[in-house]
Amino acid sequence: MGLNTIYESNQKQVLLILSAVLSIQSCVFAFEFPEPITRCHFADEKCMIEQAHKLFEKAATGVPERDIPALEPMKLDKIEMLGDKNSALKIDLIMNDVEIHNYTKARVISIKGFSKNLSKPMKLVSQNINPRITIKSKYKINGNILVLPIRGEGELTMVLDNVKTRFSTTLKVEKRDGKHFLSGDTIKLETQMDNVHIDMTNLFNGDKTLSESMLQVMNENWRLLSDDLTPIINKALGNKVKELLQKFFKDIPYEDYFLTD
């Protein structure tokens, strides 16, 4: 065998080794949290809350390595509420092209539920407070509020003040290739707020007098609308959050979530 042949053979071996090393590194790096998010010691709630704030900040502009689009604003396709004909709120409301602004500005106050016992599902519960959330959408409405008829089609803006959210999810544990992975099983959002201000363009085909009177009634009785609409919005948000969590944690083993003690 000539020297050139030996040299070429050695080159190929080196390239193969380098390729293997890079492949291994890619797999390892796939398990890393996006910067600046870092791991915490197990049950270090203060650290987890700090990382949750970093995650919100990161998610606001998107996490492309996890296929997560920018969440500022968070976009939902459609929200639909069919009014209870036996209640004071008898309206059918359809919201399209929904945008939720400032959702990522929440201040997390509690995260609990991560467990070392991986033999059963975990229940993760977190709580946060958001000083103001704005919801914008196209809308179509028809029905009655109290005894007053309402109809219109245009732009809707809802401003929610001091929103307190309790987020609970049951996480299933799946084992793959000797590692444990979490996936969202059920997700529930519960919210309370101090006030909701509602504005709608083109109510009653743009009749200013009727529009202003109806908006005054709606804003004075905001809780009436909020009590029926909030659970529907929360359900849509829960589905969105579940989808995002699946993308974020799909290839990060639970063993890599925390620093070793």
C-alpha positions in Angstrom: 0.0 0.0 0.0 1.5 3.4 -1.0 1.9 6.4 1.3 -0.8 8.3 -0.6 -3.2 5.5 0.0 -2.4 5.3 3.7 -2.7 9.1 4.0 -6.1 9.1 2.3 -7.3 6.2 4.5 -6.2 8.0 7.6 -8.0 11.2 6.4 -11.2 9.3 6.0 -10.9 7.8 9.5 -10.3 11.2 11.0 -13.4 12.6 9.1 -15.5 9.7 10.3 -14.4 10.3 13.9 -15.1 14.0 13.7 -18.5 13.3 12.2 -19.3 10.9 15.0 -18.2 13.4 17.6 -20.2 16.2 16.1 -23.2 13.9 15.9 -22.9 13.0 19.6 -22.5 16.7 20.5 -25.6 17.5 18.6 -27.6 15.0 20.6 -26.2 16.4 23.8 -26.9 20.0 22.9 -30.5 19.0 21.9 -31.0 18.3 25.6 -29.9 21.8 26.7 -32.4 24.5 27.8 -32.3 27.6 25.6 -30.1 30.3 27.0 -30.4 32.1 29.4 -32.5 29.4 31.1 -30.5 27.2 33.4 -31.1 24.2 35.6 -32.0 24.3 39.3 -31.4 22.0 42.2 -34.4 19.8 42.9 -37.2 21.5 44.9 -35.4 24.9 44.7 -38.6 26.9 44.1 -36.9 30.2 44.1 -34.6 29.2 41.3 -37.5 27.6 39.4 -39.4 30.9 39.6 -36.4 32.8 38.3 -36.1 30.4 35.3 -39.8 30.7 34.7 -39.4 34.5 34.3 -36.5 33.9 31.9 -38.7 31.4 30.0 -41.4 34.0 29.7 -38.9 36.6 28.4 -37.4 34.1 26.0 -40.8 32.9 24.7 -42.0 36.5 24.1 -39.6 36.7 21.1 -39.9 33.0 20.2 -37.8 29.8 20.7 -36.9 28.7 17.2 -34.8 25.7 18.4 -38.0 24.4 19.9 -40.3 25.4 17.1 -42.1 27.9 19.4 -43.2 31.2 17.7 -43.1 34.6 19.4 -45.7 34.7 22.1 -46.0 38.5 22.2 -48.7 38.6 21.3 -50.0 35.1 21.8 -52.3 34.2 18.9 -55.4 32.1 19.0 -57.5 31.3 15.9 -61.1 31.4 17.2 -63.1 31.7 20.5 -66.8 31.0 20.4 -69.4 31.5 23.1 -73.0 30.5 22.8 -75.2 32.2 25.3 -77.4 30.4 27.8 -81.0 31.3 26.8 -82.1 31.0 30.4 -79.6 33.5 31.9 -79.3 37.2 31.9 -76.5 36.9 29.3 -78.2 35.6 26.1 -75.5 36.4 23.5 -73.7 34.5 20.8 -70.2 35.8 20.5 -67.6 34.8 17.9 -64.0 36.1 18.2 -61.6 35.5 15.3 -57.9 36.4 14.9 -57.5 36.6 18.7 -54.3 38.3 20.1 -53.4 38.2 23.8 -51.0 41.0 24.6 -48.7 41.1 27.7 -49.3 37.4 28.6 -45.6 36.9 29.0 -45.3 39.8 31.4 -46.7 37.7 34.3 -44.9 37.6 37.6 -44.7 34.0 38.8 -45.2 33.6 42.5 -45.3 29.8 43.0 -44.3 26.6 41.3 -44.9 23.2 43.0 -45.3 19.6 42.0 -42.0 18.3 40.5 -41.3 14.9 42.0 -38.5 12.4 42.2 -41.0 9.6 42.0 -41.4 8.9 38.3 -43.6 5.8 38.7 -46.8 7.9 38.5 -48.1 11.1 36.9 -47.1 14.4 38.5 -49.5 17.3 39.2 -47.6 20.6 38.6 -49.3 23.8 39.9 -48.1 27.3 39.3 -49.5 30.7 40.1 -48.8 34.1 38.6 -50.1 37.6 38.6 -50.2 39.9 35.6 -50.9 43.6 36.1 -52.7 44.0 32.7 -53.6 41.7 29.8 -55.1 43.1 26.6 -57.2 40.9 24.3 -57.8 42.0 20.7 -59.9 40.3 18.1 -62.4 40.6 15.3 -65.9 39.9 16.7 -69.5 39.2 15.8 -72.1 39.4 18.4 -75.9 38.9 18.6 -78.4 38.5 21.5 -79.3 40.2 24.7 -77.5 41.5 27.8 -79.9 41.8 30.7 -83.0 43.0 28.8 -81.1 45.0 26.1 -80.5 43.7 22.6 -77.0 43.8 21.2 -75.7 43.2 17.7 -72.6 44.2 15.8 -69.5 43.1 13.9 -66.1 44.8 14.1 -63.1 45.1 16.4 -63.1 44.0 20.0 -60.7 45.1 22.8 -60.8 43.8 26.3 -58.4 45.1 29.0 -58.1 42.9 32.1 -56.5 44.4 35.2 -54.6 42.5 37.9 -55.1 39.0 36.5 -54.3 36.2 38.9 -53.9 32.8 37.2 -53.6 29.3 38.7 -52.2 26.9 36.2 -52.4 23.1 36.9 -51.3 20.3 34.7 -51.0 16.6 35.1 -47.8 15.4 33.5 -47.4 11.8 32.2 -44.0 10.2 32.4 -42.8 8.3 29.4 -39.6 6.2 29.2 -37.6 6.2 26.0 -34.1 4.8 25.5 -33.5 4.6 29.3 -34.6 8.2 29.9 -37.8 9.7 31.3 -39.7 12.3 29.4 -42.7 14.4 30.5 -45.8 15.2 28.4 -48.8 17.2 29.3 -51.9 15.1 29.9 -54.5 17.5 31.3 -54.2 21.3 31.7 -56.5 23.7 33.6 -56.4 27.4 34.0 -58.3 29.4 36.6 -58.3 33.2 36.6 -59.5 36.0 38.8 -59.3 39.7 37.9 -60.1 43.0 39.4 -61.7 44.7 36.4 -62.4 44.3 32.7 -62.9 47.2 30.3 -64.6 46.3 27.0 -64.6 48.3 23.8 -66.3 47.3 20.5 -66.3 49.1 17.2 -69.3 49.2 14.9 -72.0 48.1 17.4 -75.5 48.6 15.9 -73.9 49.4 12.5 -72.0 52.3 14.0 -74.9 54.0 15.8 -72.9 56.1 18.3 -75.7 56.7 20.8 -76.7 53.0 21.0 -73.1 51.9 21.1 -72.0 54.2 23.9 -75.1 53.2 26.0 -74.4 49.5 25.5 -70.7 49.7 26.2 -71.6 51.6 29.5 -73.9 48.7 30.5 -71.3 46.1 29.6 -68.5 47.8 31.5 -70.7 48.4 34.5 -71.7 44.7 34.4 -68.3 43.3 33.2 -68.4 40.4 35.6 -71.5 39.1 33.9 -69.7 38.7 30.6 -66.4 37.7 32.2 -67.9 34.8 34.2 -69.2 33.2 31.0 -66.4 34.1 28.6 -63.3 33.6 30.8 -63.6 29.8 31.1 -63.8 29.5 27.2 -60.7 31.7 26.8 -58.9 29.7 29.5 -59.7 26.5 27.7 -58.3 27.8 24.4 -55.2 29.1 26.3 -54.8 25.8 28.0 -54.7 24.0 24.7 -52.2 26.5 23.4 -50.0 26.1 26.5 -50.1 22.3 26.2 -49.0 22.5 22.6 -46.1 24.8 23.5 -45.0 22.6 26.5 -44.9 19.5 24.3 -42.6 21.3 21.9 -40.4 22.7 24.6 -39.8 19.5 26.5 -40.2 16.9 23.9 -36.5 16.0 23.7 -35.3 17.0 27.2 -35.1 14.1 29.6 -36.5 14.7 33.1 -33.1 13.6 34.5 -31.6 16.7 32.8 -34.0 19.2 34.3 -32.2 19.5 37.6 -28.7 19.9 38.9 -27.3 17.0 40.8 -27.2 17.4 44.6 
